[in-house]
Amino acid sequence: MQPKQDPSSVSRRTFVAAAAAASAFTIVQPSAVRSAAANSVIELGLIGCGGRGSWITKLFTETGKYRFVACADYFQDRVDAVGEEHKIDKPRRHTGLSGYKKLLASKLDAVVIETPPVFHPQQAMDAVDADKHVYCAKPIAIDAPGCLTISAAGKKATEKKLVFLVDFQTRANEHYRECLRRVRNGDIGRIVMGDARYPWSGGGRAEPSTNPEERLRNWYHAVEISGDFIVEQSIHSLDVATWILDADPVSAVGFGGRKVRPAKGIYDHFAITYAFPDKVLLNFNCIQSIPAVIDEIRARVYGSDGYIDTDYYSDVMVRGKQFYRGRNNNLYTTGTQVNTQEFHQAIVEGKTDNPTVAPSVRSNLTAVLGRDAAYRGGELTLETLIKEGRKLEPDLKGLKA
Ligand SMILES: NC(=O)c1ccc[n+]([C@@H]2O[C@H](COP(=O)([O-])OP(=O)(O)OC[C@H]3O[C@@H](n4cnc5c(N)ncnc54)[C@H](O)[C@@H]3O)[C@@H](O)[C@H]2O)c1
């Protein structure tokens, strides 16, 4: 059984029971949707019909503001499950690695990208090129070139008056937003130092399969598909930390390895110290595959007058010039619900400044920097990471185009 609290685990999902009520809304032509009427139903295509993808379709449709008209997944059984659920015509269910391109060439307004991380940059850029609004799962990418592709896709979306939203639940939460407002307002004074962590009982102990299709189904264990645990999972914690610090890291010194997981595949622990401008240090560690651990996704930052402390599963608070505490209520679902609502609102209002893209690029680069510093067992600067442009290439031989 998977632990109940993991926000990213394939099988740690609670399904939403609410019913969809879309019938009262008008379907508009895709060409009109760039700033559609407030009661418009947006026609969606789902790319990646696995755990998160099939779960999130229910959240979209229960708003009554969306309808899934097409889906794509590498595997036939995955598109059929979502296809049956949403009454998607069989010719609009696409399979194989490039099936998503047929989906993009078809008549729909927006795509929801829920594939393994390595595919996000290309699929998101192709979607923007095809004039579709984009709702993209974290992490946006698994390497620095991928992060830069997403940055470019976000900018291109803005130029083309398209919406591009990256789905982090914390950034959509009212208590996180209030705490961040207070930090920016000076409630904890000048930033001194940060401390973030991601201990997780999940993750399992498998190694990547040598069978190409099996490896794709169980992609989490393959570094060149997931980006490793620090990028695929712990990004939630680093995203909040970099949101609070509001700066790019300058460098990272890191270590990590495998003590309980098999010799091949992803690490089970990382310990990284990041240096930010003005000699602000962030200590970060993450560990997975330890059964009895109580899960946390924590980011705490100390200032000259107090501190902010945030955890995905419990409280978010500022103890500084004034006190504020909010309790998170099932952030995994509620944060995503806000994102699906705000995605619709941005489309109908033509709000295409796409404010979630730049912070997602920043936190993703921070995670990649920490990982690559740990792989080297030493120090790495962000400048070097970007200049070297190391790309992780998955071996896709043996898979259907
Ligand atoms: N809290 C969160 O924000 C959260 C939670 C869970 C997952 N996620 C993210 O959602 C994404 C998907 O994760 P998941 O847990 O649903 O994984 P999953 O394996 O359950 O689903 C991924 C699906 O993508 C399909 N796929 C693989 N390659 C493809 C390709 N090239 N084209 C089309 N389809 C392809 C797979 O067959 C699979 O059905 C990941 O980026 C993950 O990090 C985010």
Ligand as a Chemical Component Dictionary entry (heavy atoms), coordinates in Angstrom:
data_LIG
# 
_chem_comp.id                   LIG 
_chem_comp.type                 NON-POLYMER 
_chem_comp.pdbx_formal_charge   0 
_chem_comp.three_letter_code    LIG 
# 
loop_
_chem_comp_atom.comp_id 
_chem_comp_atom.atom_id 
_chem_comp_atom.alt_atom_id 
_chem_comp_atom.type_symbol 
_chem_comp_atom.charge 
_chem_comp_atom.model_Cartn_x 
_chem_comp_atom.model_Cartn_y 
_chem_comp_atom.model_Cartn_z 
_chem_comp_atom.pdbx_ordinal 
LIG N1  N1  N 0  1.249 16.453 -7.060  1  
LIG C1  C1  C 0  1.513 16.563 -8.350  2  
LIG O1  O1  O 0  1.583 17.642 -8.877  3  
LIG C2  C2  C 0  1.712 15.310 -9.159  4  
LIG C3  C3  C 0  1.274 14.076 -8.681  5  
LIG C4  C4  C 0  1.475 12.942 -9.459  6  
LIG C5  C5  C 0  2.125 13.034 -10.682 7  
LIG N2  N2  N 1  2.549 14.259 -11.102 8  
LIG C6  C6  C 0  3.260 14.361 -12.391 9  
LIG O2  O2  O 0  2.406 13.921 -13.435 10 
LIG C7  C7  C 0  3.170 13.315 -14.468 11 
LIG C8  C8  C 0  2.634 11.929 -14.741 12 
LIG O3  O3  O 0  2.793 11.142 -13.591 13 
LIG P1  P1  P 0  1.880 9.851  -13.298 14 
LIG O4  O4  O 0  2.093 9.549  -11.880 15 
LIG O5  O5  O -1 0.514 10.078 -13.806 16 
LIG O6  O6  O 0  2.610 8.750  -14.189 17 
LIG P2  P2  P 0  1.913 7.489  -14.933 18 
LIG O7  O7  O 0  2.994 6.561  -15.339 19 
LIG O8  O8  O 0  0.825 6.956  -14.075 20 
LIG O9  O9  O 0  1.280 8.152  -16.217 21 
LIG C9  C9  C 0  2.053 8.636  -17.287 22 
LIG C10 C10 C 0  1.382 8.171  -18.576 23 
LIG O10 O10 O 0  2.100 8.746  -19.687 24 
LIG C11 C11 C 0  2.169 7.729  -20.691 25 
LIG N3  N3  N 0  3.281 8.037  -21.600 26 
LIG C12 C12 C 0  4.580 7.751  -21.454 27 
LIG N4  N4  N 0  5.276 8.263  -22.479 28 
LIG C13 C13 C 0  4.393 8.884  -23.291 29 
LIG C14 C14 C 0  4.512 9.594  -24.508 30 
LIG N5  N5  N 0  5.701 9.815  -25.072 31 
LIG N6  N6  N 0  3.395 10.080 -25.081 32 
LIG C15 C15 C 0  2.180 9.871  -24.504 33 
LIG N7  N7  N 0  2.027 9.205  -23.349 34 
LIG C16 C16 C 0  3.111 8.721  -22.742 35 
LIG C17 C17 C 0  2.344 6.436  -19.915 36 
LIG O11 O11 O 0  1.972 5.325  -20.686 37 
LIG C18 C18 C 0  1.420 6.666  -18.732 38 
LIG O12 O12 O 0  0.118 6.191  -18.989 39 
LIG C19 C19 C 0  4.618 13.358 -13.983 40 
LIG O13 O13 O 0  5.261 14.480 -14.478 41 
LIG C20 C20 C 0  4.484 13.479 -12.474 42 
LIG O14 O14 O 0  5.582 14.086 -11.861 43 
LIG C21 C21 C 0  2.328 15.383 -10.398 44 
# 
loop_
_chem_comp_bond.comp_id 
_chem_comp_bond.atom_id_1 
_chem_comp_bond.atom_id_2 
_chem_comp_bond.value_order 
_chem_comp_bond.pdbx_ordinal 
LIG N1  C1  SING 1  
LIG C1  O1  DOUB 2  
LIG C1  C2  SING 3  
LIG C2  C3  SING 4  
LIG C2  C21 DOUB 5  
LIG C3  C4  DOUB 6  
LIG C4  C5  SING 7  
LIG C5  N2  DOUB 8  
LIG N2  C6  SING 9  
LIG N2  C21 SING 10 
LIG C6  O2  SING 11 
LIG C6  C20 SING 12 
LIG O2  C7  SING 13 
LIG C7  C8  SING 14 
LIG C7  C19 SING 15 
LIG C8  O3  SING 16 
LIG O3  P1  SING 17 
LIG P1  O4  DOUB 18 
LIG P1  O5  SING 19 
LIG P1  O6  SING 20 
LIG O6  P2  SING 21 
LIG P2  O7  DOUB 22 
LIG P2  O8  SING 23 
LIG P2  O9  SING 24 
LIG O9  C9  SING 25 
LIG C9  C10 SING 26 
LIG C10 O10 SING 27 
LIG C10 C18 SING 28 
LIG O10 C11 SING 29 
LIG C11 N3  SING 30 
LIG C11 C17 SING 31 
LIG N3  C12 SING 32 
LIG N3  C16 SING 33 
LIG C12 N4  DOUB 34 
LIG N4  C13 SING 35 
LIG C13 C14 SING 36 
LIG C13 C16 DOUB 37 
LIG C14 N5  SING 38 
LIG C14 N6  DOUB 39 
LIG N6  C15 SING 40 
LIG C15 N7  DOUB 41 
LIG N7  C16 SING 42 
LIG C17 O11 SING 43 
LIG C17 C18 SING 44 
LIG C18 O12 SING 45 
LIG C19 O13 SING 46 
LIG C19 C20 SING 47 
LIG C20 O14 SING 48 
# 
